[in-house]
Amino acid sequence: MSIVTALLAGALGGTLGYVFAVGGGGGQLGSGQVGNAPLNNRAPESLATLVKKVLPSVVTISMRVGNGTSLGSGFVVSADGHVITNNHVVEGGNNTATVRFSDATVATAKVIGSDPESDIAVLKIDTNGLPEGKLVPVEFGNSDQVQVGDPVVAVGAPLGLTSTVTYGVVSYLDRPIRTSEGGAARYYSAIQTDAAVNQGNSGGPLFDAGGRVIGINSVIGTLSEDQSSAGNVGLAFAIPINHARRIATDIINTGKARRTVMGVTVDTSYQNPLGGARLSQVEAGGPAEAGGLKAGDVVMAVNGKPIEESWDLTALVRKYAPGDTVEIQYLRGTTRAKASVTLVADAK
């Protein structure tokens, strides 16, 4: 069963405009003493303490796109003002964005590069006029060490509500996701979580219990075919930070991203109840051929992660860096076999 996915960038003046607060009647409430400890007395390991630590690093991003404004989230990754977000937050825009910090400070930023297929973009904040110490880079976690059941915190601007915090757990790891809403096909070997995220959360960070970024909130599973009415149903997907950080570093250092490949072409018409991706072509002299794979082989798993749809192979391979070696489980006719393939960067 293929799930319906929705991107998490919103459009101001559309769906995000319909958030209302309704006032109640008169009377004075809360005149007695409250039982909760003051916020400044929260335990160091509490969720409130974690949120206080990470909020200064998270920004809300808005950019003119056509006749409207795209809204998403992002996070500061360097003291000189680099910000990571999703490509689909800034795609089609004028390359100049407004970023709003959690304390309502506003600055401008330029898009310095992006990669549509990885769905990663990097912005650079104009630091002129910002007070010293305003830019607080996040602490990076290691997404390869995340486990199912780990607690996570998502921060962003769902429906335009800036600095919103939600909480959940990691539900699944390396969930292959392909979504093509709004343009180019995007591939994710995603961290699946039940933390509530909605339109406006795109590009925002997913933190672990230590306040370290482990992913970028990018896509949700939804019951709606209509992007404008899609909402959270407990199926959210984040790009692992190890993947995103590698792509962002490439963009900052070279102006473009390296995509990881194994030198094959997949038969997209192949369907089998048992899953798998059939190789229609194996590049001569490429990594897959060097590993012993041939056209007609059916790849069943990458490092133990099963292939259910043909495009799962692309999503799972993209997780790794050029130079990484992966174990490929495959079928040749009715014979099961394994191959070690050292991945490379594409030539584009």
N, C-alpha and C positions, 0 to 999 in steps of 0.2 A: 504493500500500500504506500503510495507516494503522498507525503504530507504537503500541505499548502504552506508556503513560506511568505513572509512579508518583511520588507526592509524597515528599519527603525528610524529613518529620517522623516521628519514631519514638514508640513507646509503651513507656515503662518497664514492665518486668515481662512484656513480650511478647517479640517478636523480639530486642530489645536486651538481654535478660537472659542470652542464651546465648553469652557470650564467656568462654572459659576459658583459663588458662595452665597448662601441664603441666610439672612439674619433672622434671629429668633425674637421672642417677646422680651418684655422688660423683666426687672427683678435682679437681685444680686446673688450670684452664686460663688461658692468657694470661699466664704468668709472664715471657715474653720481652718484648722491646721491640716496640712497634707502630710502623708506618711512617707513619701519618697525622700531619699537623701538628696541634698543639693547636687546639681550636676558636677560641680567642681570636686565632689567627694566620690565620684564614680571610681570603681576599682580599675587598676591599670589594664586589666585584661577584658574589661567590659566592652560591649559593642559601641556604647556612647563614646568611650575614649578612642576607639579605633576611628570612628567617624570624624571626631574632632581633629584627628591627625591627618586624615586624607582629604577632607573637603577643600583645603586651600589649593590643592593640586588639580582639581577638576574644574573645567570650564564649560559654559554653554556657548555653542557656535551658531551664528546665523550668517547667511550669505544670500545675496540676491541671485536668483536663478530664473531667467526669463522674466515673466511679469510678477513673480512671487518671491518668497523668501524661504529658503531651506533652513530647517532647524535641527541641530544635533548636539552632540556632546563631544568632549575630548579631554585630554589630560596632559599636563606639562611633564616633559621628560628630560629637560636640560635647563641649567641655570641661565642660559642665554636665550631661552624662549621658544625652543622647539616644542610643538604639540602634535600628538598623534590622534587621528580620528579615522573614520571610515571614508573611503573614496566617495561613496554614494551620498555623503553629506555635502560635499563640495562639487560634485560632478555637474558640469554644465553651468557653473557659476562664473563670476567675473574675477576669480582668484583673490579677491579681497574680502576678508571676513571680519565680523565683530565677535570678540570673545568677552564673555562676562564671567567674572570670578564669583565665588560664593558670597563675598562681602559686597557685591554689586559694583565693584570696580570694573571699568570697561576699557578695552584696548582694541586696536586693530591688528590684523595678522594677514600675512600673505601665504598662499599655497606655494610651497617650493617644489613639490613633486607628489606624484601619486601612481598607484598601480591598480587599474580597474579589476583585474582578475583576482588579485589578492584582497581587494577592497581596503587598501591601506592608503592614507594620505598623510602628509606631514605639512604643518603650518609653522611659520616663524612669526612670533609676536613682536610688534614694534615696542621696544622697551622704553622709548622716550616718554618721560613723564611718569613712569611707574616708580613707586617708592622702592628704595633698596630693600632687598629681601622679599619682594612681592612674589617672585617666581620660585615656587617650591616644587622641585621635581619629585615625582613618585618614586617609590622603591620598587624595583622589579622583583617578581617572584620567578620561580622555575615551573613552567606549566607541565614539564615532563614528570614532575614529582607529585602532581595533583592526583588525588584518589576519589573515587565515587564515595559520596557521603560527606566529603569535606564541606564545612560551612563557607558561604561566600556572601559578599556584599556588593550590590550594584549601585552606582551613583550616576545620575544624569538628569536630564530635563524632560521626563515623559509629559506629553501634552503641553509642553511649554512651562512646566512647573520646575523651576531651576533648583538644583542642589537636592533633588529627591533621593532618598536612601531606601533601598529594599534589601531583603535578606532571604537567603535560601540555602540550598545545598547543591553540590555537583550531582547530577542525575546520571550522566553517562559521559564517557570519554571517547574521543576520536569518532564522533558521529559525522559521517560524510554528508555534507550539505551542498547542494547546488541550487542557486537562485539566479534568475535572469531578469527579475523585475527592474524596470527602469533603464535597461541597456545591456551591457556586456555580461556574459555569464560569470558568476562569482563562485569560487570553490572554497569550501571550509572543511577542514578536519576538526570539528568543533568540540568545545566543551559545552555540554548540555546542562542547563540548570533550571530550577523552578523559581528562581528569583524573579519577581514581577518586573518586566520591562515593557515599554510601549513606544509609540512613535515619539521621537525626541531623545530616546536613549542611545541612538546610533552613535558609535564612536566612543562611548563612555566606558570607564574602566570597570572590570570585575575584580574585586579584591579578595584575597584569602583572609583567614582569621588573624593574620599578623599585619594586615594593612598593606600587603604587597600585591601589585597588579599581576594577575595570572591570565587575564583575557580581555578582549574588547567586545562589548555587547554589540551585536550586529544584525541578527535575524531572529524572528520568532516563528514558531509554528502557530497556525491560526485556523479557525473554522470558517473564516470568511474568504471568498474569492476576491473581494473588493479591498484593495490596499487602504483606502481611506477609512474603512470601518474595521480594520483588523485590530484585534486587541489581545492582550496576554491571556493564555489559557494554561500557563504553567510549563510551557515549552519554549525556552529561550536558548539561543546558541551564540557562543562567544568564540572569536578567533584566538587560539592559544597565543600567549604573549611571546613565547620563544620564536614563533613564526613571524608575528607582527613586528617584533623588535628587529629581527634580521632584515625584513623588508624595509623598515623605516631607516635602518642604518645604511643600507644600500642607497636609498633615495637621498639621504643627507650627504653621503660621501661621493656619489657618482651621478646623481640626478635621475637614476632609473633603478628598477628592481630586477634582481635575477630570479627567474622562475626555475624551480627544480623539476627535472624531467628524467625519464629512464629510456628515452629513445624508441618509443613505440607509437603506433596509431591503433586506436581501439575501434572495433566494429560496433557502432552505436545501435545497430538493428538487432544485435544478439540478445536473446531473452531465454532464460532458463530458470525453472522453479528453484533450482539449487543455487542460483546466483552466478557470479563470475563475470569477468570482462574478457572477451575473446580478442586476441591481437590480430588485426588485419594486416599489419605491416610492422616489421622490426628493422630499425635503421641499421644499415651496414656499418660496422665498426663502432656502434653505439654501446651504451652500458648494458642494455638488455641482451644484445647479441653476445657481448663479452661474458655475460652470466649464463649463457647457454639457452636462452629463450628463442623460440622460432614463431613465425607467423602461423596462426591456427591454434597456438596454445591458449588455454583459458586460465587467466589469473584468478585464483580463489581467495587469496588473502595477502596482505602486506604486513609483515611483522606480527602475524597472528590476528590482525583485524580483518574480518570477512568483507568480501566484495559482494554487494547485493545488486547494485546497478552498475552499468558499464562506466559511468562517470565517477563512481566511487574511487576508481583507481587514480584518477587525476587528483581528487581531493586528498586522498591519503598520501600520495607521493609529495604533494606540495607542502605538507607539514615539515618535511625534512630539508636539511641544508644540502647544497651541492657538496659532494665529497662524502656524505653519509652512506653507509652500506646497509641495505635492508634485505630481509629474507622474503622471497617471493614463493608462495605456495601455488602450484599450478597443475592443470590437467593437460596431458598430451594424449588425446584419444581417451582411453579409460585408465591410463596410468597416472597416478599421483606422483609428483616430484617437487623438489625444492631447488631454488637457485639463489645465490648471493649476488646482488646487483649494487654496484657503486654508482650513486646518482650524480648527475652533472647539471650545470646551469644551461638553460636554453641559449640559442645563438642570437635571439632577438635583441 
